[in-house]
Amino acid sequence: MLRDRLLRHRWLVHLIVFWGVAIAALPRLADAAPLLSRAEDAPDAALEAPRIRLEEQIIRERLAALGVSPADVEATLQRLSPEERTELAARAQELEAGGNGVAVLAVAIIVGLVVILVLELMGRRVISRP
């Protein structure tokens, strides 16, 4: 009864689904990085060497804490470009030894709920009712 009343206005259901997809597809403004001016693009050469040593130290410590061998750490540092090294040093605290299982579980639950919602809207009986 309630379902029939709520689904009587199909345009409303389509509007809500479209709104949800549009919100999910939009980029988050908080993830945007500020653009550097031309004066900031070329840092002083005197500050470059200490910055590189500090970045390498941060990366070495974090990878060692995760259990990576020193030889693998050195191979990784040699393989990285300066931009990649800077990014890795800035995000070193986000590194984890394994994957993030919480994110995978959350995505699986959301996909399951969307499938159930779509099947219910199509008139299929997914959840048994007494």
C-alpha positions as CSV (number, residue, x, y, z in Angstrom):
1,M,0.0,0.0,0.0
2,L,2.7,2.5,1.0
3,R,4.9,1.3,-1.8
4,D,2.2,1.8,-4.3
5,R,1.5,5.3,-3.0
6,L,5.2,6.3,-3.1
7,L,5.8,4.8,-6.6
8,R,2.6,6.3,-8.1
9,H,4.6,9.4,-9.2
10,R,7.3,7.8,-11.4
11,W,8.9,11.2,-12.2
12,L,9.7,11.6,-8.5
13,V,11.5,8.3,-8.4
14,H,13.5,9.2,-11.5
15,L,14.3,12.6,-10.1
16,I,15.7,11.1,-6.8
17,V,17.7,8.5,-8.7
18,F,19.1,11.1,-11.1
19,W,19.9,13.4,-8.2
20,G,21.8,10.7,-6.3
21,V,23.9,9.7,-9.4
22,A,24.7,13.4,-10.1
23,I,25.8,14.0,-6.6
24,A,28.0,10.9,-6.7
25,A,29.6,11.9,-10.0
26,L,30.5,15.4,-9.1
27,P,34.1,16.0,-7.9
28,R,34.6,17.0,-4.3
29,L,36.0,20.6,-4.0
30,A,38.0,19.7,-1.0
31,D,40.2,17.3,-3.1
32,A,41.3,20.1,-5.4
33,A,44.9,21.4,-5.0
34,P,45.8,25.1,-5.3
35,L,47.7,26.0,-8.4
36,L,51.2,27.4,-7.8
37,S,52.2,30.7,-9.2
38,R,55.2,31.0,-11.6
39,A,57.4,32.3,-8.7
40,E,56.6,29.2,-6.6
41,D,57.2,26.8,-9.5
42,A,61.0,27.1,-9.3
43,P,62.2,26.6,-5.7
44,D,65.6,27.7,-4.5
45,A,68.5,25.3,-5.3
46,A,69.7,25.7,-1.7
47,L,66.5,24.3,-0.4
48,E,66.2,21.5,-2.9
49,A,68.9,19.1,-1.5
50,P,67.6,19.2,2.2
51,R,64.1,18.7,0.9
52,I,65.1,15.6,-1.1
53,R,67.0,14.1,1.9
54,L,64.0,14.7,4.2
55,E,61.6,13.2,1.7
56,E,63.8,10.1,1.3
57,Q,64.1,9.8,5.1
58,I,60.3,9.9,5.5
59,I,59.8,7.3,2.8
60,R,62.5,5.0,4.2
61,E,61.1,5.2,7.8
62,R,57.5,4.5,6.7
63,L,58.4,1.6,4.4
64,A,60.7,0.1,7.1
65,A,57.8,0.4,9.5
66,L,55.7,-1.6,7.1
67,G,58.3,-4.3,6.9
68,V,60.0,-3.6,3.5
69,S,63.6,-4.6,3.3
70,P,66.2,-1.9,3.0
71,A,67.3,-3.2,-0.5
72,D,63.7,-2.9,-1.7
73,V,63.4,0.6,-0.2
74,E,66.5,1.8,-2.1
75,A,65.2,0.2,-5.3
76,T,61.9,2.0,-4.9
77,L,63.6,5.4,-4.2
78,Q,65.8,5.0,-7.3
79,R,62.7,4.2,-9.4
80,L,60.6,7.2,-8.3
81,S,60.6,10.5,-10.2
82,P,61.0,13.7,-8.1
83,E,57.3,14.4,-8.4
84,E,56.4,10.9,-7.3
85,R,58.8,11.1,-4.4
86,T,57.3,14.3,-3.2
87,E,53.8,12.9,-3.4
88,L,54.8,9.7,-1.6
89,A,56.5,11.6,1.2
90,A,53.4,13.9,1.6
91,R,51.1,10.9,1.8
92,A,53.3,8.5,3.7
93,Q,50.9,8.2,6.6
94,E,48.2,6.9,4.3
95,L,50.4,3.9,3.3
96,E,49.1,0.6,4.7
97,A,50.6,-2.9,4.5
98,G,47.4,-4.4,3.1
99,G,44.3,-3.1,1.3
100,N,41.6,-1.2,3.0
101,G,38.9,-3.8,3.7
102,V,36.4,-1.3,5.0
103,A,36.2,0.5,1.7
104,V,35.6,-2.8,-0.2
105,L,33.0,-3.9,2.3
106,A,31.2,-0.5,2.1
107,V,31.1,-0.6,-1.8
108,A,29.8,-4.2,-1.7
109,I,27.0,-3.2,0.7
110,I,26.0,-0.2,-1.4
111,V,26.0,-2.2,-4.6
112,G,23.8,-4.8,-2.9
113,L,21.3,-2.2,-1.7
114,V,21.2,-0.7,-5.2
115,V,20.4,-4.1,-6.7
116,I,17.7,-4.7,-4.2
117,L,16.2,-1.2,-4.8
118,V,16.2,-1.7,-8.6
119,L,14.6,-5.1,-8.3
120,E,11.9,-3.9,-5.9
121,L,11.1,-0.9,-8.2
122,M,10.8,-3.4,-11.1
123,G,8.2,-5.3,-9.1
124,R,10.3,-8.4,-8.3
125,R,10.0,-9.8,-4.9
126,V,13.5,-9.7,-3.3
127,I,12.6,-9.6,0.3
128,S,9.9,-12.0,1.4
129,R,7.0,-10.5,3.1
130,P,4.5,-12.3,5.4
